[in-house]
Every structure is written in C-alpha cells, then in structure tokens.
Amino acid sequence: MARVRRRMISDGHSVEDVDEAIRALVERGTIGICKEGRAERIFPLLGLMAEIKAIQQAQKRLESILSLSDPSFESSFMSAYEKVKDVAGIATLRDVRLSMGMPPEEFYKKFQEIVNKFRLSPGGEEGLTIDGNLWGVIMGVA
C-alpha cells in the first residue's frame, strides 16, 4: 500500500486526498486492505465478490441437480420450527414434524439432508438414531 500511496503523491495528489480516496474505496467495498507484518496490501474486492457469488450459485445448482437438499422442505421446516420452538430456541423434532403434517418416514428422510444446519440433543419421543442414541431435540440453528 505504501507504494501505491507514494506513487499517487508523486503524481501530484495530496496525502489527504490519497488517504480519503483509499478510505472511500474501502467503505464502498471496492478494495480491501490486508496487513502483512508491518506492511499493508491493497486487493480488489469486486472481482473477488463476483467469484464468490459464482461459486455459491454453482454450488446451489449442483445441490439441486444431485437432489442434496429440498429447498421447499427446508423452508417449510424452518417455518414449522419457528412456530413450535420455545423462547430458548428449543423444539422437538416430533413437534416440528406434526406441525408440518408429514409422516415420520418421509420427514426423517428429508431431515437427514439438512440435519447439519441444526444443533441436536439426545431426547424426545422420536428423532434420528445416532450411535444408539435417539436425537430428537433441536437446541437451535448451527
């Protein structure tokens, strides 16, 4: 960053203008500043953000093609969870399933696809059996 500042100043820009321009670009999200030891580096963010969005879109398309997640089930699940959870964010899978009006086999088959998005605890009247324990209480979103 020091090289960029020196070059802009040598091109006739004032120190204050250079610092203000850099601050404005950082605030807009156009550039970022990364510290490496005592030095600071400037890196562009616009290209990086576009790349991240492209990767996220490709991942969603791949998940959809491979049927790794069912967006309609996930959104229905979240709505039901929000409805039945208590003030601490705790709900049983049974209560969520009943709120969604789904049979256990179908519900748990689809829930296994999104289980990693939640913190589960042993207990409840029904749930997923993992290592011999029944995990049927949602302790919140992971």
C-alpha positions in Angstrom: 0.0 0.0 0.0 2.9 2.3 0.7 4.0 2.0 -2.9 0.5 3.0 -4.1 0.4 6.0 -1.8 3.9 7.1 -2.8 3.1 6.8 -6.5 -0.2 8.8 -6.2 1.5 11.5 -4.1 4.4 11.7 -6.7 1.7 12.1 -9.4 0.7 15.3 -7.7 -2.1 14.2 -5.3 -2.1 15.4 -1.8 -1.6 13.0 1.1 -5.1 13.8 2.4 -6.7 13.2 -0.9 -4.9 9.9 -1.3 -5.9 8.7 2.2 -9.5 9.9 1.6 -9.7 8.1 -1.7 -8.4 4.9 -0.2 -10.9 5.2 2.7 -13.8 5.7 0.3 -12.9 2.7 -1.8 -12.6 0.5 1.4 -16.0 1.8 2.6 -17.6 1.0 -0.8 -16.2 -2.5 -0.8 -14.2 -1.9 -3.9 -10.9 -2.7 -2.3 -9.7 -4.3 0.9 -6.6 -3.8 2.9 -4.7 -6.8 4.3 -1.8 -6.4 6.9 1.3 -8.5 6.3 3.6 -7.9 9.2 4.1 -4.1 9.3 3.1 -3.6 5.7 -0.4 -3.3 4.3 -1.5 -4.6 0.9 -4.4 -3.4 -1.2 -6.5 -6.0 -3.0 -9.6 -5.7 -5.2 -12.9 -6.9 -3.8 -15.2 -6.5 -6.7 -13.7 -9.4 -8.7 -13.5 -11.5 -5.5 -17.1 -10.9 -4.6 -18.2 -11.8 -8.1 -16.2 -15.0 -7.9 -17.7 -15.9 -4.5 -21.2 -15.4 -5.9 -20.5 -17.5 -8.9 -19.2 -20.3 -6.7 -22.3 -20.1 -4.5 -24.6 -20.2 -7.5 -22.8 -23.2 -8.9 -23.0 -25.0 -5.6 -26.7 -24.4 -5.4 -27.2 -25.7 -8.9 -25.1 -28.8 -8.1 -27.1 -29.5 -5.0 -30.3 -29.1 -6.9 -29.1 -31.4 -9.7 -27.9 -34.0 -7.2 -31.0 -33.5 -5.0 -28.8 -32.9 -2.0 -31.4 -30.6 -0.5 -35.0 -29.8 -1.0 -35.5 -26.1 -0.6 -39.2 -26.4 -0.2 -38.7 -28.9 2.7 -36.1 -26.7 4.3 -38.2 -23.6 4.2 -41.3 -25.5 5.4 -39.2 -27.0 8.2 -37.8 -23.6 9.2 -41.4 -22.1 9.3 -42.6 -25.0 11.5 -39.6 -24.8 13.7 -40.1 -21.1 14.3 -43.7 -21.8 15.2 -43.1 -24.6 17.7 -39.8 -23.6 19.3 -39.7 -22.1 22.8 -38.0 -18.8 23.8 -34.7 -20.5 24.1 -35.0 -21.9 20.5 -35.6 -25.5 21.7 -38.1 -27.7 20.0 -38.6 -31.5 19.5 -38.4 -33.0 16.0 -41.8 -34.6 16.7 -43.5 -31.2 17.2 -41.9 -29.8 14.1 -43.0 -32.9 12.1 -46.6 -32.8 13.4 -46.7 -29.1 12.6 -45.7 -29.9 9.1 -48.2 -32.7 8.9 -45.7 -35.2 7.5 -45.4 -38.9 8.1 -42.3 -39.9 10.1 -40.6 -41.9 7.3 -40.8 -39.0 4.8 -39.9 -36.3 7.4 -36.8 -38.0 8.7 -35.6 -39.0 5.3 -35.7 -35.3 4.2 -34.5 -34.0 7.6 -31.3 -36.1 7.3 -30.4 -33.8 4.3 -30.4 -30.7 6.5 -29.5 -32.1 9.9 -26.1 -30.4 9.9 -27.8 -27.0 10.0 -29.1 -27.6 13.5 -27.7 -28.4 16.9 -29.4 -31.6 18.2 -29.5 -33.1 21.6 -30.5 -36.6 22.8 -34.0 -37.0 23.9 -37.5 -36.6 22.6 -40.1 -39.2 21.7 -38.8 -39.6 18.1 -35.9 -38.4 16.1 -32.7 -39.7 14.4 -30.9 -42.7 16.0 -27.2 -42.0 16.0 -24.7 -44.3 17.8 -27.6 -45.9 19.6 -29.0 -42.6 21.0 -32.2 -41.0 19.9 -31.5 -37.4 18.9 -34.9 -35.7 18.8 -34.4 -32.3 20.4 -33.4 -29.2 18.4 -31.3 -26.9 20.5 -31.0 -24.2 17.8 -29.6 -23.4 14.4 -26.0 -24.4 14.0 
